Amino acid sequence: MTMTFAETESQKRRAHRDAERRRLSLQMEQERKQAQAAHERAKSKQQAVLRAQELKRKQELERISKELRLAREKDEQWKAADPDRLVRRNGEAFDRFCVMASSNCANITKQQRQSIAVVGPSGVGKSTILNALAGQKVAEVGVTECTQKVSMVHAGPEYDMYDIPGNRDERADFYNIDNLHKLTSLHCIMVVYTDRFEHVLNVAKLLRSINLPHIFVRNKCNFARDGEGLERGFAKEQASANDIPLVYLGYVEKEGAVPQNIEKLKGALTVALAASDALAHAGA
């Protein structure tokens, strides 16, 4: 069948439109791929910059950590030569460490469930406190340090419990970068001690720098023997702690016993965890 001139022209126009649509479709697909490739390159470049910045912060944090460790190793030598120099060097290095920790830990994601941990030097009774809070034995108790790494020891109905490696220096728990990041991901820290309250105040400086709610816990208090002295000590230390909660726990004579005032500590934890949630929502 012979087509008319009008039909032929109409067919040519349809063919031309189809060809133009295909050309435009290919052009748009090519432009999309080019835009996607440009986006991926920009994203990769930005990630490389962020990784470099993160590496630089981590290296600086490790450098300051090393400086602090070396300062402690030279402790006795510096004390003999110039006691004030040791104090100044330690203080200045620790202040720098707090500033770097604040930056390095700013984007650490919190654990999904509410979580608590105990920190403090070896032998202050951290595991005893965790066991009392859990109502069962969840952490080994001993005179020597039983914990070698940050680890969850119990998943309770209200919160997960973590144990932290101990050290003779209360601040040393934080000098390890992995430990610091792990601690920052938790919701509340109990800083445990048995004497020398001024040492835990140094820890508080670092905890404030990384916006981590915390509680001071003086453990192994003999209320029957030292009641009046402990009462005066509590008033003095709470004044120094300002708005940070302070709880005195009683001495336990046998493994498995529950220290006096454990309910006060549970109440303080409830308040601190609520504060941690408020901080998380404010930063969201």
C-alpha positions as CSV (number, residue, x, y, z in Angstrom):
1,M,0.0,0.0,0.0
2,T,1.4,3.3,-1.1
3,M,1.6,6.0,1.7
4,T,0.6,9.5,0.9
5,F,2.9,12.4,1.2
6,A,1.3,13.4,4.5
7,E,1.7,10.0,6.0
8,T,5.3,9.8,5.0
9,E,6.1,13.1,6.6
10,S,4.3,12.1,9.7
11,Q,6.3,8.9,9.9
12,K,9.5,10.9,9.5
13,R,8.5,13.3,12.2
14,R,7.8,10.3,14.6
15,A,11.1,8.8,13.8
16,H,12.9,12.1,14.4
17,R,11.1,12.5,17.7
18,D,12.0,9.0,18.8
19,A,15.6,9.5,17.8
20,E,15.7,12.8,19.7
21,R,14.2,11.2,22.8
22,R,16.8,8.5,22.7
23,R,19.6,11.1,22.2
24,L,18.3,13.1,25.2
25,S,17.9,10.0,27.3
26,L,21.5,9.0,26.6
27,Q,22.7,12.5,27.2
28,M,20.8,12.7,30.6
29,E,22.2,9.2,31.6
30,Q,25.7,10.4,30.7
31,E,25.3,13.6,32.7
32,R,23.8,11.6,35.6
33,K,26.8,9.3,35.6
34,Q,29.2,12.2,35.4
35,A,27.5,14.0,38.3
36,Q,27.5,10.8,40.3
37,A,31.2,10.3,39.6
38,A,31.9,13.9,40.6
39,H,29.9,13.4,43.8
40,E,31.8,10.2,44.6
41,R,35.2,12.0,44.0
42,A,34.1,14.9,46.2
43,K,32.9,12.4,48.9
44,S,36.1,10.4,48.7
45,K,38.2,13.6,49.0
46,Q,36.1,14.8,52.0
47,Q,36.5,11.4,53.7
48,A,40.2,11.4,53.1
49,V,40.4,14.9,54.7
50,L,38.3,13.7,57.7
51,R,40.5,10.5,58.0
52,A,43.6,12.7,58.0
53,Q,42.2,15.0,60.6
54,E,41.1,12.1,62.7
55,L,44.5,10.5,62.4
56,K,46.2,13.7,63.3
57,R,44.0,14.1,66.4
58,K,44.6,10.5,67.4
59,Q,48.4,10.9,67.0
60,E,48.3,14.0,69.1
61,L,46.3,12.2,71.7
62,E,48.8,9.3,71.7
63,R,51.7,11.7,71.9
64,I,50.3,13.5,75.0
65,S,49.5,10.1,76.5
66,K,53.1,9.0,76.0
67,E,54.3,12.3,77.5
68,L,52.2,11.7,80.6
69,R,53.5,8.1,80.9
70,L,57.1,9.3,80.6
71,A,56.4,11.9,83.2
72,R,55.2,9.3,85.6
73,E,58.3,7.1,85.0
74,K,60.5,10.1,85.9
75,D,58.4,10.8,89.0
76,E,61.0,10.1,91.7
77,Q,63.9,11.8,89.8
78,W,61.8,15.0,89.3
79,K,60.6,15.0,92.9
80,A,64.1,15.0,94.2
81,A,65.3,17.7,91.8
82,D,62.2,20.0,91.6
83,P,58.9,18.8,93.0
84,D,57.0,21.8,91.6
85,R,58.2,21.1,88.1
86,L,56.7,17.6,88.2
87,V,53.3,19.0,89.3
88,R,53.5,21.7,86.6
89,R,54.5,19.3,83.8
90,N,51.8,16.7,84.7
91,G,49.2,19.4,85.0
92,E,50.0,21.1,81.7
93,A,50.2,17.8,79.8
94,F,46.9,16.6,81.3
95,D,45.1,19.8,80.4
96,R,46.3,19.4,76.8
97,F,45.1,15.8,76.9
98,C,41.6,16.9,78.0
99,V,41.4,19.4,75.2
100,M,42.4,16.8,72.6
101,A,40.1,14.1,74.1
102,S,37.2,16.5,73.9
103,S,37.8,16.9,70.1
104,N,38.7,13.3,69.5
105,C,35.7,11.9,71.2
106,A,33.1,14.4,70.0
107,N,31.5,12.0,67.5
108,I,31.6,8.8,69.5
109,T,28.2,7.0,69.3
110,K,26.6,6.0,72.6
111,Q,25.7,2.4,73.3
112,Q,22.1,1.5,72.3
113,R,21.2,0.4,75.9
114,Q,22.0,2.5,78.9
115,S,25.4,1.5,80.3
116,I,27.6,2.1,83.3
117,A,31.2,1.3,84.2
118,V,33.5,1.5,87.2
119,V,37.0,3.0,87.0
120,G,39.7,3.3,89.6
121,P,43.0,1.9,90.7
122,S,43.6,-1.8,91.5
123,G,42.1,-3.0,94.7
124,V,39.5,-0.4,95.4
125,G,36.6,-2.9,95.0
126,K,35.3,-2.1,91.6
127,S,34.2,-5.7,91.0
128,T,32.5,-5.9,94.4
129,I,30.4,-2.8,93.5
130,L,29.3,-4.3,90.2
131,N,28.4,-7.6,91.9
132,A,26.3,-5.7,94.5
133,L,24.5,-3.7,91.8
134,A,23.8,-6.8,89.8
135,G,22.6,-8.8,92.8
136,Q,24.9,-11.7,91.7
137,K,28.5,-12.5,91.0
138,V,29.2,-11.0,87.5
139,A,32.9,-9.9,88.0
140,E,35.8,-11.6,89.6
141,V,36.9,-10.2,93.0
142,G,40.5,-10.1,94.0
143,V,43.4,-8.1,95.5
144,T,45.2,-8.1,92.1
145,E,43.6,-6.6,89.0
146,C,41.3,-9.1,87.4
147,T,40.3,-7.0,84.4
148,Q,42.6,-6.6,81.4
149,K,40.3,-4.8,79.0
150,V,37.1,-2.8,78.8
151,S,34.4,-5.5,78.8
152,M,30.7,-5.9,79.5
153,V,30.2,-8.2,82.5
154,H,26.5,-8.1,82.9
155,A,23.4,-7.2,80.9
156,G,20.9,-6.1,83.6
157,P,17.2,-5.1,83.1
158,E,18.0,-1.4,83.6
159,Y,21.6,-1.1,82.2
160,D,24.6,-3.0,80.9
161,M,27.6,-3.1,83.3
162,Y,31.2,-2.7,82.2
163,D,34.5,-3.3,84.0
164,I,37.6,-1.3,83.2
165,P,41.3,-2.1,83.7
166,G,42.7,-0.6,86.9
167,N,45.9,1.2,87.5
168,R,47.8,2.8,90.3
169,D,47.2,6.2,88.7
170,E,43.4,6.9,88.6
171,R,43.8,8.9,85.3
172,A,45.7,6.1,83.5
173,D,42.5,4.2,82.7
174,F,41.8,6.9,80.1
175,Y,45.3,7.2,78.6
176,N,44.7,4.2,76.3
177,I,42.9,5.6,73.2
178,D,40.7,2.5,72.8
179,N,39.7,2.6,76.5
180,L,38.9,6.3,76.1
181,H,36.6,5.8,73.1
182,K,34.9,2.8,74.8
183,L,34.3,4.8,77.9
184,T,32.9,7.8,75.9
185,S,30.3,5.4,74.3
186,L,28.9,4.6,77.8
187,H,26.3,6.6,79.7
188,C,27.7,6.9,83.2
189,I,31.0,6.3,85.0
190,M,31.5,5.5,88.7
191,V,34.9,6.8,89.8
192,V,35.9,4.6,92.7
193,Y,38.5,5.4,95.4
194,T,39.3,4.6,99.0
195,D,41.4,7.6,99.9
196,R,43.1,10.7,98.3
197,F,40.0,12.4,96.9
198,E,42.1,15.0,95.0
199,H,43.1,12.3,92.5
200,V,39.5,11.6,91.4
201,L,39.0,15.3,90.9
202,N,41.6,15.1,88.1
203,V,39.6,12.3,86.5
204,A,36.5,14.5,86.8
205,K,38.3,17.2,84.7
206,L,38.6,14.7,81.8
207,L,35.1,13.3,82.2
208,R,33.7,16.8,82.0
209,S,35.8,17.5,78.8
210,I,34.1,14.5,77.1
211,N,30.6,15.3,78.5
212,L,30.4,12.0,80.4
213,P,28.1,12.0,83.5
214,H,29.9,10.5,86.5
215,I,29.6,9.7,90.2
216,F,32.3,9.6,92.9
217,V,32.2,6.5,95.0
218,R,34.4,6.1,98.1
219,N,34.5,2.4,98.9
220,K,35.4,0.3,101.9
221,C,34.2,2.8,104.5
222,N,34.1,1.4,108.1
223,F,31.1,3.3,109.4
224,A,31.1,1.5,112.7
225,R,34.7,2.4,113.5
226,D,35.2,5.7,111.7
227,G,31.6,7.1,111.7
228,E,32.4,10.7,112.9
229,G,35.5,11.0,110.7
230,L,33.7,9.7,107.7
231,E,30.9,12.1,108.2
232,R,33.3,15.1,108.3
233,G,35.2,13.7,105.3
234,F,32.0,13.3,103.3
235,A,31.0,16.9,103.9
236,K,34.4,18.2,102.9
237,E,34.7,16.0,99.8
238,Q,31.1,16.7,98.6
239,A,31.9,20.4,98.8
240,S,35.0,19.8,96.6
241,A,32.9,17.7,94.2
242,N,30.4,20.6,93.7
243,D,27.5,19.2,91.8
244,I,29.0,15.7,91.1
245,P,27.2,13.1,93.3
246,L,29.3,11.4,96.0
247,V,28.4,8.2,97.7
248,Y,30.2,6.5,100.6
249,L,29.9,2.7,100.5
250,G,30.5,0.4,103.5
251,Y,33.3,-2.1,104.0
252,V,32.3,-5.7,103.3
253,E,34.1,-8.5,105.2
254,K,33.3,-11.4,103.0
255,E,32.8,-11.9,99.2
256,G,29.2,-11.6,98.2
257,A,28.2,-9.3,100.9
258,V,26.3,-6.1,100.0
259,P,28.0,-2.9,101.1
260,Q,26.1,-0.3,103.1
261,N,24.5,2.5,101.1
262,I,24.3,0.5,97.8
263,E,20.7,1.7,97.5
264,K,22.0,5.3,97.6
265,L,24.4,4.5,94.8
266,K,21.5,3.0,92.7
267,G,19.5,6.2,93.2
268,A,22.5,8.3,92.1
269,L,22.9,6.2,89.0
270,T,19.2,6.7,88.1
271,V,19.7,10.4,88.2
272,A,23.0,10.4,86.3
273,L,21.6,8.2,83.6
274,A,18.7,10.5,83.2
275,A,21.2,13.4,82.8
276,S,23.1,11.3,80.2
277,D,19.8,10.9,78.2
278,A,19.2,14.6,78.4
279,L,22.7,15.3,77.0
280,A,22.2,12.8,74.2
281,H,18.9,14.4,73.2
282,A,20.3,17.9,73.3
283,G,23.1,16.9,71.0
284,A,20.8,15.0,68.6
